[in-house]
């Protein structure tokens, strides 16, 4: 729910009674409290951009051996669903009777 006040309240509670695997998590949350606050309050994220970068890196590994950069570029656009050729209309699938 992006409730920063509740997050702060939870960090102020004594976490020593929590199981041992949770101790490093609580310590990390306290260390990066300011950054987590910002992530909870701003309306934007770099998640979509990171996803695009990951897709391109995967395609780069798969496309090893492509002879031209233009083929690689078109493959990226095709994979992301943004493929079009200038001056052409989208291709419609034919209905089978």
C-alpha positions, 0 to 999 in steps of 0.5 A: 500500500506504499505506507511509509509511516507503517514501514517506519513503525515496523523498522522501529519495533524490536526485531530481535525476536524474529527468526535468524534468517530475518535479521539481515533483512531488517538490517538491510531495510534499516540501512536503505530506509531513505532509498526505500522511502523514495521508491514508495513515494515517487510514481515512476520506476525504472522497471520497464527500462530494465525489462527492455534491457534484459530482453535485448541482452537475451536476444543478443545472446540468441542472435549471435552470428547475425550478419548485420546490425539491421537484422538484429535491430528488426528482431528487437522490434519484432520481439517487443511487438513494435515491428512495422515497415515504413509505408506498409499497413499492418498485416491482417490474419486471414480467417479460415472458413 
